[in-house]
Every structure is written in structure tokens, then in C-alpha cells.
Amino acid sequence: MKTIYGLNLAREIYDEQCVYSGIDGVSLQWKIILNALNHKTEGKRLLDLGCGAESGNMESVKYRGEYAPWLGRFIDSTKQSHGLEYIGVDCGDLSREVFLNKQLNLLDKKCLVREFQENYFDIVTAFMLFNSPELERVISGRDRPNASYFSGKTLVDSLIPQLEKIMKPNGILVWYGGDKSLIVSEPKF
């Protein structure tokens, strides 16, 4: 059985006053990942859903820099020291990034199982994915600063069955952002 690690983990473990974007956000996300893996990163595989993009979606234009792929850049630039394999996924344009990445529509109920083999990832992260303004725009057509419960739930319903296949037994799902009740019970990983 895989475990779910998250809900509002960042606020549970770290100072609620922390800034969750830019370098401070990367530092917090990295600490959460290290904690989830008990600091054993060598040879582990991480999939970062909604990793962020500099162009190609509404967030990259309206919130310039805020949704950039900071975590992917950091992990890639420091990979010699930790040995963690990182793959970032986003609907925005990732063509200029040097880290491993895929441009995917996460609302497609088969996008992850088409791209990745079964039991591949040790850890999957989704920082701010479930309250993404781009998610709300795609699902409802509304321009809002955060996704609604319905939009977040639509994405969860698309992703959980796929994650059950591509994550290793005892893999870890780390998510932050969105309505706490989106994932109300532990998925059957």
C-alpha cells in the first residue's frame, strides 16, 4: 500500500508565514520531498505534476515568474549531490528547460499511463496544481486566481487511477494547495 503524504503538509510542518513562491517556495518544497523520502534520494524517481512553465499557458502570462519551474531547475542543477531523478509535467511550454519534462494535458485520463511505465515513480508531487488558475480556466472558462472545488475534483478524478499504476508500491504522493477535501482518503496505491 502506498501512502499519501500531504493535504496541507507545508503548513503542518513548516512556518505558516513562509512565502510559497520563488526561492523560498523551492526551499520549502525540497524540504518536504526530503522529509517524505527520509533523506534517501539516491536512485529515487520523482514526478512533479504541474511543475510550472515560463510560457504557453495563462499563468505564465498573468502571473509572470510565479509559476515558473523553479523546483525542476533546482533539482536538475543539484542532481550530482542527491541522485534524485526528476521529471516535470506541465501543460505549458517546457521546451527551453534542461530538466527531463513532458508537456501533457493532465485532464486526459490516460496521459500518464501512456507516457510512463507501471510502478516507476517513488514519489509524485503536485504543489499548487489543484488550485491552479489555468486549471480553472480550462475546465470552467473562468478567469479566477484559484481553481474551484469542482475543477480540482475533476483533475483528481483523472489523476488518481493513473497514479495507482505508475507509482511504485509504497510510493508517496505529496500535494499542497486546493481544497483539503479533494483527496479525503488514502488512494489504493
C-alpha positions in Angstrom: 0.0 0.0 0.0 1.4 3.4 -1.0 1.0 6.3 1.4 -0.4 9.7 0.8 1.7 12.5 2.3 0.3 15.9 2.2 -3.0 17.6 2.4 -1.7 20.8 3.9 1.6 19.4 4.9 3.6 22.5 4.2 1.6 24.4 6.8 1.6 21.5 9.2 5.4 21.0 9.2 6.8 24.5 8.4 6.1 28.0 9.4 2.8 29.2 8.0 4.3 32.6 7.3 6.7 31.1 4.7 6.4 32.6 1.2 5.4 29.7 -1.2 6.9 31.0 -4.4 10.3 31.7 -5.9 13.4 30.5 -3.9 11.5 30.3 -0.6 8.9 28.1 -2.2 11.6 25.8 -3.7 13.3 25.5 -0.3 10.1 24.5 1.3 9.2 22.0 -1.4 12.7 20.5 -1.3 12.4 20.1 2.5 9.0 18.4 2.1 10.4 16.0 -0.5 13.5 15.2 1.6 11.2 14.6 4.6 8.9 12.3 2.6 11.8 10.2 1.4 13.6 10.2 4.8 16.5 12.0 3.1 17.1 8.9 1.0 17.1 10.3 -2.5 19.8 8.3 -4.4 18.2 6.3 -7.2 14.7 7.6 -6.5 12.3 8.9 -9.2 10.2 12.0 -8.7 7.3 13.1 -11.0 6.3 16.7 -10.5 2.8 17.3 -11.7 2.1 20.9 -12.7 5.8 21.8 -12.5 5.3 25.2 -13.9 6.2 26.9 -17.2 7.6 30.2 -18.4 5.2 30.3 -21.4 2.4 28.5 -23.1 -0.4 29.0 -20.6 -2.4 31.7 -18.9 -0.4 31.5 -15.6 2.9 32.2 -17.4 1.5 35.4 -18.8 -0.7 36.7 -16.0 1.5 35.7 -13.1 4.9 36.1 -14.7 7.6 34.1 -12.8 5.3 32.9 -10.1 4.5 29.6 -11.8 8.0 29.1 -13.3 9.5 25.6 -12.9 11.8 26.6 -10.0 11.8 23.2 -8.4 12.7 21.4 -11.6 15.6 23.8 -12.2 16.8 23.4 -8.7 16.7 19.6 -8.6 18.4 19.4 -12.0 21.2 21.8 -11.1 21.9 19.9 -7.9 21.4 16.3 -9.1 25.0 15.3 -8.6 24.6 15.8 -4.8 21.4 13.9 -4.3 20.9 11.4 -7.1 17.2 12.0 -7.5 15.7 11.6 -11.0 13.3 14.4 -11.7 10.6 14.6 -14.4 8.4 17.7 -14.6 5.0 17.7 -16.3 3.0 20.8 -17.2 0.5 22.0 -19.8 2.7 25.0 -20.5 5.8 25.2 -22.8 8.8 23.4 -21.3 10.9 23.2 -24.5 13.6 25.6 -23.1 14.1 23.7 -19.9 17.1 21.4 -19.4 15.4 19.0 -16.8 13.5 16.0 -18.1 10.0 17.1 -18.9 6.8 16.3 -20.7 4.1 18.7 -21.9 0.8 17.0 -21.1 -2.8 17.7 -20.5 -3.4 16.2 -17.1 -7.1 16.2 -17.6 -6.6 13.4 -20.2 -7.5 10.3 -18.2 -4.7 8.3 -19.9 -1.9 10.8 -20.3 0.3 9.5 -17.5 -0.2 5.8 -18.2 0.7 6.4 -21.9 3.9 8.2 -21.0 5.3 6.2 -18.1 5.6 2.6 -17.2 3.9 0.9 -14.3 5.5 1.0 -10.8 8.0 3.6 -12.0 7.9 6.6 -9.5 8.9 6.6 -5.9 7.3 10.0 -5.3 4.9 12.2 -7.1 4.5 15.9 -6.2 1.7 18.3 -7.0 2.5 21.7 -5.5 -0.3 24.2 -6.1 -1.7 22.1 -9.0 -5.2 21.6 -7.6 -5.8 25.3 -7.2 -4.2 26.4 -10.5 -5.8 29.4 -12.3 -5.0 27.6 -15.6 -7.0 24.5 -14.4 -10.0 26.7 -13.6 -9.7 28.4 -17.0 -9.6 25.1 -18.9 -12.4 23.5 -17.1 -14.9 26.3 -16.5 -13.7 29.0 -18.8 -13.5 31.5 -15.9 -10.5 33.7 -15.1 -10.0 33.2 -11.4 -6.9 33.4 -9.1 -7.6 29.9 -7.8 -9.4 26.8 -9.1 -12.8 25.9 -7.7 -13.5 22.7 -5.8 -15.2 21.2 -8.9 -12.2 21.9 -11.1 -9.8 20.4 -8.6 -12.0 17.4 -8.1 -12.2 16.9 -11.9 -8.4 16.8 -12.0 -8.1 14.4 -9.0 -10.6 12.0 -10.6 -8.4 12.0 -13.7 -5.1 11.5 -11.9 -5.7 9.1 -9.1 -6.4 6.0 -11.2 -3.3 6.7 -13.3 -1.1 7.3 -10.2 -2.2 4.0 -8.8 -0.5 2.4 -11.9 2.7 4.5 -12.4 3.7 4.7 -8.7 5.7 2.0 -7.0 4.2 0.0 -4.2 4.6 2.3 -1.1 5.2 5.3 -3.3 4.4 8.7 -1.9 2.0 11.3 -3.2 2.8 14.8 -1.9 0.3 17.5 -2.7 -0.2 21.0 -1.5 -2.8 23.5 -2.5 -6.5 23.3 -3.2 -9.4 22.1 -1.1 -8.3 19.7 1.7 -11.3 17.5 1.0 -10.2 16.8 -2.6 -8.4 13.6 -1.5 -10.4 12.5 1.5 -9.0 9.0 1.9 -5.7 7.3 1.1 -5.6 6.2 -2.5 -5.3 2.4 -3.1 -1.7 2.6 -4.3 
